[in-house]
Amino acid sequence: MQSLDGVVIVKLNGNKMNGGHDIEPAEGSICLQSEGWPVFYRNIRIRDLD
């Protein structure tokens, strides 16, 4: 997921899956979620957006 100035882009394996704008709050915590089944995360990278 990317967020910059209240715009969010959700990507899965490099493909855009969803997005939104005018997001409040424009900054804050990161949350990883699943949709009703167990999920295992690996190789998660967090970076600053330019």
CHARMM-style PDB file with segment names, atoms N, HN, CA, C and O in Angstrom:
ATOM      1  N   MET     1       0.852  -1.158   0.000  1.00  0.00      PROA
ATOM      2  CA  MET     1       0.000   0.000   0.000  1.00  0.00      PROA
ATOM      3  C   MET     1       0.897   1.218   0.000  1.00  0.00      PROA
ATOM      4  O   MET     1       1.917   1.245   0.688  1.00  0.00      PROA
ATOM      5  N   GLN     2       0.523   2.220  -0.765  1.00  0.00      PROA
ATOM      6  HN  GLN     2      -0.306   2.198  -1.324  1.00  0.00      PROA
ATOM      7  CA  GLN     2       1.233   3.486  -0.791  1.00  0.00      PROA
ATOM      8  C   GLN     2       0.271   4.578  -0.366  1.00  0.00      PROA
ATOM      9  O   GLN     2      -0.916   4.534  -0.689  1.00  0.00      PROA
ATOM     10  N   SER     3       0.784   5.554   0.357  1.00  0.00      PROA
ATOM     11  HN  SER     3       1.748   5.590   0.620  1.00  0.00      PROA
ATOM     12  CA  SER     3      -0.027   6.692   0.764  1.00  0.00      PROA
ATOM     13  C   SER     3       0.813   7.949   0.679  1.00  0.00      PROA
ATOM     14  O   SER     3       1.928   7.987   1.200  1.00  0.00      PROA
ATOM     15  N   LEU     4       0.301   8.961   0.038  1.00  0.00      PROA
ATOM     16  HN  LEU     4      -0.604   8.930  -0.386  1.00  0.00      PROA
ATOM     17  CA  LEU     4       0.989  10.234  -0.084  1.00  0.00      PROA
ATOM     18  C   LEU     4      -0.048  11.337  -0.230  1.00  0.00      PROA
ATOM     19  O   LEU     4      -0.872  11.309  -1.145  1.00  0.00      PROA
ATOM     20  N   ASP     5      -0.002  12.302   0.672  1.00  0.00      PROA
ATOM     21  HN  ASP     5       0.667  12.325   1.415  1.00  0.00      PROA
ATOM     22  CA  ASP     5      -0.920  13.453   0.632  1.00  0.00      PROA
ATOM     23  C   ASP     5      -2.388  13.040   0.572  1.00  0.00      PROA
ATOM     24  O   ASP     5      -3.178  13.655  -0.144  1.00  0.00      PROA
ATOM     25  N   GLY     6      -2.755  12.009   1.317  1.00  0.00      PROA
ATOM     26  HN  GLY     6      -2.114  11.509   1.899  1.00  0.00      PROA
ATOM     27  CA  GLY     6      -4.147  11.583   1.376  1.00  0.00      PROA
ATOM     28  C   GLY     6      -4.606  10.716   0.223  1.00  0.00      PROA
ATOM     29  O   GLY     6      -5.799  10.440   0.097  1.00  0.00      PROA
ATOM     30  N   VAL     7      -3.669  10.276  -0.632  1.00  0.00      PROA
ATOM     31  HN  VAL     7      -2.700  10.500  -0.529  1.00  0.00      PROA
ATOM     32  CA  VAL     7      -3.994   9.369  -1.736  1.00  0.00      PROA
ATOM     33  C   VAL     7      -3.392   8.013  -1.397  1.00  0.00      PROA
ATOM     34  O   VAL     7      -2.211   7.926  -1.060  1.00  0.00      PROA
ATOM     35  N   VAL     8      -4.195   6.951  -1.482  1.00  0.00      PROA
ATOM     36  HN  VAL     8      -5.155   7.022  -1.755  1.00  0.00      PROA
ATOM     37  CA  VAL     8      -3.745   5.605  -1.158  1.00  0.00      PROA
ATOM     38  C   VAL     8      -3.870   4.717  -2.392  1.00  0.00      PROA
ATOM     39  O   VAL     8      -4.877   4.753  -3.098  1.00  0.00      PROA
ATOM     40  N   ILE     9      -2.824   3.914  -2.642  1.00  0.00      PROA
ATOM     41  HN  ILE     9      -2.006   3.885  -2.069  1.00  0.00      PROA
ATOM     42  CA  ILE     9      -2.837   2.921  -3.718  1.00  0.00      PROA
ATOM     43  C   ILE     9      -2.503   1.575  -3.096  1.00  0.00      PROA
ATOM     44  O   ILE     9      -1.472   1.426  -2.440  1.00  0.00      PROA
ATOM     45  N   VAL    10      -3.373   0.600  -3.302  1.00  0.00      PROA
ATOM     46  HN  VAL    10      -4.210   0.721  -3.835  1.00  0.00      PROA
ATOM     47  CA  VAL    10      -3.156  -0.753  -2.786  1.00  0.00      PROA
ATOM     48  C   VAL    10      -2.686  -1.614  -3.955  1.00  0.00      PROA
ATOM     49  O   VAL    10      -3.366  -1.712  -4.975  1.00  0.00      PROA
ATOM     50  N   LYS    11      -1.509  -2.242  -3.798  1.00  0.00      PROA
ATOM     51  HN  LYS    11      -0.956  -2.163  -2.968  1.00  0.00      PROA
ATOM     52  CA  LYS    11      -0.966  -3.108  -4.841  1.00  0.00      PROA
ATOM     53  C   LYS    11      -0.776  -4.514  -4.304  1.00  0.00      PROA
ATOM     54  O   LYS    11      -0.473  -4.704  -3.126  1.00  0.00      PROA
ATOM     55  N   LEU    12      -0.955  -5.491  -5.168  1.00  0.00      PROA
ATOM     56  HN  LEU    12      -1.201  -5.337  -6.125  1.00  0.00      PROA
ATOM     57  CA  LEU    12      -0.705  -6.890  -4.852  1.00  0.00      PROA
ATOM     58  C   LEU    12       0.188  -7.438  -5.948  1.00  0.00      PROA
ATOM     59  O   LEU    12      -0.181  -7.433  -7.122  1.00  0.00      PROA
ATOM     60  N   ASN    13       1.369  -7.913  -5.560  1.00  0.00      PROA
ATOM     61  HN  ASN    13       1.669  -7.917  -4.606  1.00  0.00      PROA
ATOM     62  CA  ASN    13       2.345  -8.424  -6.527  1.00  0.00      PROA
ATOM     63  C   ASN    13       2.616  -7.426  -7.647  1.00  0.00      PROA
ATOM     64  O   ASN    13       2.766  -7.810  -8.807  1.00  0.00      PROA
ATOM     65  N   GLY    14       2.679  -6.142  -7.294  1.00  0.00      PROA
ATOM     66  HN  GLY    14       2.558  -5.830  -6.352  1.00  0.00      PROA
ATOM     67  CA  GLY    14       2.998  -5.096  -8.256  1.00  0.00      PROA
ATOM     68  C   GLY    14       1.827  -4.599  -9.082  1.00  0.00      PROA
ATOM     69  O   GLY    14       1.996  -3.671  -9.872  1.00  0.00      PROA
ATOM     70  N   ASN    15       0.657  -5.175  -8.931  1.00  0.00      PROA
ATOM     71  HN  ASN    15       0.519  -5.929  -8.289  1.00  0.00      PROA
ATOM     72  CA  ASN    15      -0.526  -4.768  -9.689  1.00  0.00      PROA
ATOM     73  C   ASN    15      -1.459  -3.940  -8.821  1.00  0.00      PROA
ATOM     74  O   ASN    15      -1.746  -4.318  -7.685  1.00  0.00      PROA
ATOM     75  N   LYS    16      -1.934  -2.816  -9.342  1.00  0.00      PROA
ATOM     76  HN  LYS    16      -1.701  -2.509 -10.264  1.00  0.00      PROA
ATOM     77  CA  LYS    16      -2.873  -1.980  -8.594  1.00  0.00      PROA
ATOM     78  C   LYS    16      -4.186  -2.722  -8.412  1.00  0.00      PROA
ATOM     79  O   LYS    16      -4.804  -3.168  -9.380  1.00  0.00      PROA
ATOM     80  N   MET    17      -4.608  -2.850  -7.142  1.00  0.00      PROA
ATOM     81  HN  MET    17      -4.106  -2.488  -6.356  1.00  0.00      PROA
ATOM     82  CA  MET    17      -5.848  -3.549  -6.836  1.00  0.00      PROA
ATOM     83  C   MET    17      -6.961  -2.595  -6.424  1.00  0.00      PROA
ATOM     84  O   MET    17      -8.137  -2.857  -6.677  1.00  0.00      PROA
ATOM     85  N   ASN    18      -6.585  -1.480  -5.787  1.00  0.00      PROA
ATOM     86  HN  ASN    18      -5.630  -1.267  -5.582  1.00  0.00      PROA
ATOM     87  CA  ASN    18      -7.577  -0.558  -5.268  1.00  0.00      PROA
ATOM     88  C   ASN    18      -6.901   0.771  -4.994  1.00  0.00      PROA
ATOM     89  O   ASN    18      -5.674   0.862  -5.022  1.00  0.00      PROA
ATOM     90  N   GLY    19      -7.679   1.788  -4.734  1.00  0.00      PROA
ATOM     91  HN  GLY    19      -8.676   1.714  -4.712  1.00  0.00      PROA
ATOM     92  CA  GLY    19      -7.123   3.093  -4.400  1.00  0.00      PROA
ATOM     93  C   GLY    19      -8.192   4.015  -3.875  1.00  0.00      PROA
ATOM     94  O   GLY    19      -9.384   3.715  -3.938  1.00  0.00      PROA
ATOM     95  N   GLY    20      -7.750   5.139  -3.358  1.00  0.00      PROA
ATOM     96  HN  GLY    20      -6.782   5.382  -3.306  1.00  0.00      PROA
ATOM     97  CA  GLY    20      -8.680   6.135  -2.844  1.00  0.00      PROA
ATOM     98  C   GLY    20      -7.977   7.477  -2.677  1.00  0.00      PROA
ATOM     99  O   GLY    20      -6.750   7.560  -2.717  1.00  0.00      PROA
ATOM    100  N   HSD    21      -8.771   8.517  -2.490  1.00  0.00      PROA
ATOM    101  HN  HSD    21      -9.768   8.449  -2.458  1.00  0.00      PROA
ATOM    102  CA  HSD    21      -8.204   9.855  -2.304  1.00  0.00      PROA
ATOM    103  C   HSD    21      -8.959  10.564  -1.200  1.00  0.00      PROA
ATOM    104  O   HSD    21     -10.011  10.105  -0.756  1.00  0.00      PROA
ATOM    105  N   ASP    22      -8.412  11.693  -0.757  1.00  0.00      PROA
ATOM    106  HN  ASP    22      -7.557  12.066  -1.118  1.00  0.00      PROA
ATOM    107  CA  ASP    22      -8.965  12.455   0.369  1.00  0.00      PROA
ATOM    108  C   ASP    22      -9.048  11.583   1.618  1.00  0.00      PROA
ATOM    109  O   ASP    22     -10.016  11.668   2.375  1.00  0.00      PROA
ATOM    110  N   ILE    23      -8.033  10.745   1.833  1.00  0.00      PROA
ATOM    111  HN  ILE    23      -7.248  10.677   1.219  1.00  0.00      PROA
ATOM    112  CA  ILE    23      -7.991   9.826   2.962  1.00  0.00      PROA
ATOM    113  C   ILE    23      -7.678  10.591   4.243  1.00  0.00      PROA
ATOM    114  O   ILE    23      -6.776  11.429   4.264  1.00  0.00      PROA
ATOM    115  N   GLU    24      -8.414  10.309   5.300  1.00  0.00      PROA
ATOM    116  HN  GLU    24      -9.146   9.628   5.283  1.00  0.00      PROA
ATOM    117  CA  GLU    24      -8.175  10.897   6.615  1.00  0.00      PROA
ATOM    118  C   GLU    24      -7.960   9.787   7.623  1.00  0.00      PROA
ATOM    119  O   GLU    24      -8.767   8.858   7.641  1.00  0.00      PROA
ATOM    120  N   PRO    25      -6.966   9.808   8.439  1.00  0.00      PROA
ATOM    121  CA  PRO    25      -5.867  10.760   8.430  1.00  0.00      PROA
ATOM    122  C   PRO    25      -4.924  10.491   7.260  1.00  0.00      PROA
ATOM    123  O   PRO    25      -4.843   9.368   6.762  1.00  0.00      PROA
ATOM    124  N   ALA    26      -4.225  11.516   6.832  1.00  0.00      PROA
ATOM    125  HN  ALA    26      -4.291  12.429   7.237  1.00  0.00      PROA
ATOM    126  CA  ALA    26      -3.313  11.405   5.691  1.00  0.00      PROA
ATOM    127  C   ALA    26      -2.018  10.692   6.074  1.00  0.00      PROA
ATOM    128  O   ALA    26      -1.229  10.339   5.197  1.00  0.00      PROA
ATOM    129  N   GLU    27      -1.787  10.477   7.372  1.00  0.00      PROA
ATOM    130  HN  GLU    27      -2.428  10.764   8.084  1.00  0.00      PROA
ATOM    131  CA  GLU    27      -0.614   9.733   7.821  1.00  0.00      PROA
ATOM    132  C   GLU    27      -0.973   8.972   9.078  1.00  0.00      PROA
ATOM    133  O   GLU    27      -1.971   9.285   9.727  1.00  0.00      PROA
ATOM    134  N   GLY    28      -0.178   7.978   9.433  1.00  0.00      PROA
ATOM    135  HN  GLY    28       0.633   7.723   8.906  1.00  0.00      PROA
ATOM    136  CA  GLY    28      -0.454   7.221  10.647  1.00  0.00      PROA
ATOM    137  C   GLY    28       0.073   5.806  10.578  1.00  0.00      PROA
ATOM    138  O   GLY    28       1.030   5.527   9.856  1.00  0.00      PROA
ATOM    139  N   SER    29      -0.547   4.916  11.322  1.00  0.00      PROA
ATOM    140  HN  SER    29      -1.325   5.143  11.908  1.00  0.00      PROA
ATOM    141  CA  SER    29      -0.097   3.529  11.435  1.00  0.00      PROA
ATOM    142  C   SER    29      -0.389   2.732  10.177  1.00  0.00      PROA
ATOM    143  O   SER    29      -1.258   3.084   9.379  1.00  0.00      PROA
ATOM    144  N   ILE    30       0.362   1.647  10.021  1.00  0.00      PROA
ATOM    145  HN  ILE    30       1.068   1.361  10.669  1.00  0.00      PROA
ATOM    146  CA  ILE    30       0.167   0.717   8.915  1.00  0.00      PROA
ATOM    147  C   ILE    30      -0.546  -0.513   9.463  1.00  0.00      PROA
ATOM    148  O   ILE    30      -0.194  -1.012  10.532  1.00  0.00      PROA
ATOM    149  N   CYS    31      -1.544  -1.000   8.738  1.00  0.00      PROA
ATOM    150  HN  CYS    31      -1.830  -0.594   7.869  1.00  0.00      PROA
ATOM    151  CA  CYS    31      -2.297  -2.176   9.167  1.00  0.00      PROA
ATOM    152  C   CYS    31      -2.303  -3.192   8.029  1.00  0.00      PROA
ATOM    153  O   CYS    31      -2.611  -2.853   6.887  1.00  0.00      PROA
ATOM    154  N   LEU    32      -1.966  -4.416   8.344  1.00  0.00      PROA
ATOM    155  HN  LEU    32      -1.716  -4.691   9.272  1.00  0.00      PROA
ATOM    156  CA  LEU    32      -2.064  -5.509   7.374  1.00  0.00      PROA
ATOM    157  C   LEU    32      -3.274  -6.344   7.750  1.00  0.00      PROA
ATOM    158  O   LEU    32      -3.481  -6.637   8.927  1.00  0.00      PROA
ATOM    159  N   GLN    33      -4.075  -6.730   6.768  1.00  0.00      PROA
ATOM    160  HN  GLN    33      -3.906  -6.492   5.812  1.00  0.00      PROA
ATOM    161  CA  GLN    33      -5.304  -7.445   7.077  1.00  0.00      PROA
ATOM    162  C   GLN    33      -5.494  -8.621   6.142  1.00  0.00      PROA
ATOM    163  O   GLN    33      -4.846  -8.715   5.100  1.00  0.00      PROA
ATOM    164  N   SER    34      -6.384  -9.511   6.526  1.00  0.00      PROA
ATOM    165  HN  SER    34      -6.911  -9.434   7.373  1.00  0.00      PROA
ATOM    166  CA  SER    34      -6.785 -10.619   5.671  1.00  0.00      PROA
ATOM    167  C   SER    34      -8.296 -10.543   5.493  1.00  0.00      PROA
ATOM    168  O   SER    34      -8.977  -9.805   6.204  1.00  0.00      PROA
ATOM    169  N   GLU    35      -8.804 -11.298   4.558  1.00  0.00      PROA
ATOM    170  HN  GLU    35      -8.250 -11.898   3.980  1.00  0.00      PROA
ATOM    171  CA  GLU    35     -10.236 -11.276   4.269  1.00  0.00      PROA
ATOM    172  C   GLU    35     -10.885 -12.584   4.689  1.00  0.00      PROA
ATOM    173  O   GLU    35     -11.544 -13.233   3.877  1.00  0.00      PROA
ATOM    174  N   GLY    36     -10.709 -12.985   5.957  1.00  0.00      PROA
ATOM    175  HN  GLY    36     -10.174 -12.457   6.616  1.00  0.00      PROA
ATOM    176  CA  GLY    36     -11.425 -14.132   6.483  1.00  0.00      PROA
ATOM    177  C   GLY    36     -10.676 -15.448   6.498  1.00  0.00      PROA
ATOM    178  O   GLY    36     -11.267 -16.474   6.832  1.00  0.00      PROA
ATOM    179  N   TRP    37      -9.405 -15.461   6.152  1.00  0.00      PROA
ATOM    180  HN  TRP    37      -8.925 -14.627   5.881  1.00  0.00      PROA
ATOM    181  CA  TRP    37      -8.617 -16.678   6.234  1.00  0.00      PROA
ATOM    182  C   TRP    37      -7.211 -16.327   6.701  1.00  0.00      PROA
ATOM    183  O   TRP    37      -6.801 -15.171   6.601  1.00  0.00      PROA
ATOM    184  N   PRO    38      -6.457 -17.316   7.217  1.00  0.00      PROA
ATOM    185  CA  PRO    38      -5.103 -17.025   7.694  1.00  0.00      PROA
ATOM    186  C   PRO    38      -4.199 -16.529   6.565  1.00  0.00      PROA
ATOM    187  O   PRO    38      -4.255 -17.031   5.443  1.00  0.00      PROA
ATOM    188  N   VAL    39      -3.384 -15.556   6.875  1.00  0.00      PROA
ATOM    189  HN  VAL    39      -3.339 -15.148   7.787  1.00  0.00      PROA
ATOM    190  CA  VAL    39      -2.449 -14.987   5.908  1.00  0.00      PROA
ATOM    191  C   VAL    39      -1.077 -14.923   6.562  1.00  0.00      PROA
ATOM    192  O   VAL    39      -0.961 -14.553   7.730  1.00  0.00      PROA
ATOM    193  N   PHE    40      -0.049 -15.278   5.822  1.00  0.00      PROA
ATOM    194  HN  PHE    40      -0.143 -15.579   4.873  1.00  0.00      PROA
ATOM    195  CA  PHE    40       1.326 -15.186   6.291  1.00  0.00      PROA
ATOM    196  C   PHE    40       2.049 -14.171   5.417  1.00  0.00      PROA
ATOM    197  O   PHE    40       2.043 -14.289   4.191  1.00  0.00      PROA
ATOM    198  N   TYR    41       2.664 -13.185   6.033  1.00  0.00      PROA
ATOM    199  HN  TYR    41       2.668 -13.089   7.029  1.00  0.00      PROA
ATOM    200  CA  TYR    41       3.369 -12.133   5.307  1.00  0.00      PROA
ATOM    201  C   TYR    41       4.868 -12.384   5.368  1.00  0.00      PROA
ATOM    202  O   TYR    41       5.381 -12.864   6.379  1.00  0.00      PROA
ATOM    203  N   ARG    42       5.568 -12.061   4.288  1.00  0.00      PROA
ATOM    204  HN  ARG    42       5.151 -11.671   3.467  1.00  0.00      PROA
ATOM    205  CA  ARG    42       7.025 -12.120   4.286  1.00  0.00      PROA
ATOM    206  C   ARG    42       7.547 -11.091   3.286  1.00  0.00      PROA
ATOM    207  O   ARG    42       6.822 -10.641   2.399  1.00  0.00      PROA
ATOM    208  N   ASN    43       8.788 -10.736   3.444  1.00  0.00      PROA
ATOM    209  HN  ASN    43       9.377 -11.101   4.165  1.00  0.00      PROA
ATOM    210  CA  ASN    43       9.450  -9.783   2.551  1.00  0.00      PROA
ATOM    211  C   ASN    43       8.691  -8.465   2.444  1.00  0.00      PROA
ATOM    212  O   ASN    43       8.528  -7.926   1.350  1.00  0.00      PROA
ATOM    213  N   ILE    44       8.231  -7.954   3.570  1.00  0.00      PROA
ATOM    214  HN  ILE    44       8.363  -8.392   4.459  1.00  0.00      PROA
ATOM    215  CA  ILE    44       7.520  -6.680   3.584  1.00  0.00      PROA
ATOM    216  C   ILE    44       8.552  -5.559   3.629  1.00  0.00      PROA
ATOM    217  O   ILE    44       9.467  -5.576   4.452  1.00  0.00      PROA
ATOM    218  N   ARG    45       8.395  -4.583   2.732  1.00  0.00      PROA
ATOM    219  HN  ARG    45       7.652  -4.569   2.063  1.00  0.00      PROA
ATOM    220  CA  ARG    45       9.303  -3.443   2.690  1.00  0.00      PROA
ATOM    221  C   ARG    45       8.521  -2.167   2.906  1.00  0.00      PROA
ATOM    222  O   ARG    45       7.460  -1.969   2.314  1.00  0.00      PROA
ATOM    223  N   ILE    46       9.038  -1.313   3.742  1.00  0.00      PROA
ATOM    224  HN  ILE    46       9.900  -1.473   4.223  1.00  0.00      PROA
ATOM    225  CA  ILE    46       8.425  -0.008   3.979  1.00  0.00      PROA
ATOM    226  C   ILE    46       9.437   1.039   3.534  1.00  0.00      PROA
ATOM    227  O   ILE    46      10.594   1.012   3.954  1.00  0.00      PROA
ATOM    228  N   ARG    47       8.994   1.964   2.680  1.00  0.00      PROA
ATOM    229  HN  ARG    47       8.054   1.985   2.339  1.00  0.00      PROA
ATOM    230  CA  ARG    47       9.909   2.988   2.191  1.00  0.00      PROA
ATOM    231  C   ARG    47       9.214   4.325   2.125  1.00  0.00      PROA
ATOM    232  O   ARG    47       7.989   4.402   2.036  1.00  0.00      PROA
ATOM    233  N   ASP    48      10.007   5.380   2.168  1.00  0.00      PROA
ATOM    234  HN  ASP    48      11.003   5.318   2.240  1.00  0.00      PROA
ATOM    235  CA  ASP    48       9.474   6.729   2.007  1.00  0.00      PROA
ATOM    236  C   ASP    48       9.048   6.942   0.571  1.00  0.00      PROA
ATOM    237  O   ASP    48       9.709   6.462  -0.350  1.00  0.00      PROA
ATOM    238  N   LEU    49       7.958   7.652   0.367  1.00  0.00      PROA
ATOM    239  HN  LEU    49       7.420   8.042   1.115  1.00  0.00      PROA
ATOM    240  CA  LEU    49       7.497   7.996  -0.972  1.00  0.00      PROA
ATOM    241  C   LEU    49       8.074   9.357  -1.348  1.00  0.00      PROA
ATOM    242  O   LEU    49       8.152  10.260  -0.516  1.00  0.00      PROA
ATOM    243  N   ASP    50       8.466   9.489  -2.579  1.00  0.00      PROA
ATOM    244  HN  ASP    50       8.402   8.755  -3.255  1.00  0.00      PROA
ATOM    245  CA  ASP    50       9.010  10.770  -3.067  1.00  0.00      PROA
ATOM    246  C   ASP    50       7.903  11.715  -3.479  1.00  0.00      PROA
ATOM    247  OT1 ASP    50       8.177  12.834  -3.912  1.00  0.00      PROA
TER     248      ASP     50
END
